[in-house]
């Protein structure tokens, strides 16, 4: 069975286009997520009895 070159080429082109478009939308989604989570981020510092940082 002989397969046509065009469908394989079309799939490769579509894959390349989609791979270039998706990171942009993912980056926008990440930016929105950071904006939503940012107010709830808390930094906890711990110290021992002599005032030294535990890490």
N, C-alpha and C positions, 0 to 999 in steps of 0.2 A: 504494500500500500504506500503510495507516494503522498507525502504531506507537502502542503504549500508553504512557501517561505513567508508569505505575507501575514498569516495569523500569528506566527511565532514572533515576527518582527513587531507587529502591533502590540502584542502582550508585553514585550520588552519596553517599548516606548511608553505604554500606559504605566507600567511599573515604575519607570524612571520619573515620570511626571508626578505620580502619587507620592513617591518617596521624597520629592522636593516640596510638596505642598503640606504633607502631614506634620513635619516638624514645626512649621509656623503655627499651625492651629494648636499643637501641643504646647508650644511656648506661651501662647496666649492663655491657654487653660492653666498653665503653671503660674503665670502672673496673677491671674484671678484667684487661684488657690492660696497663694502667698498673702494676698490682700485680705482674704477671709480669715486665715489662720494667725496672721501677725498679732492681733490684739491678745490672743490666748497663749502666746509663747512666753514662758517664764524661765528665768535663769536662777538656779538654786546653787548657792555656794555653801560648802560645808567646811567647818573648822574644828580642830581638836581643842582640848581644854587649855592648851598654851597659846591658842590663836593662830596656829599654823594651818594653812589650807590643806584639806584632805584630797584635793584633786579636782 
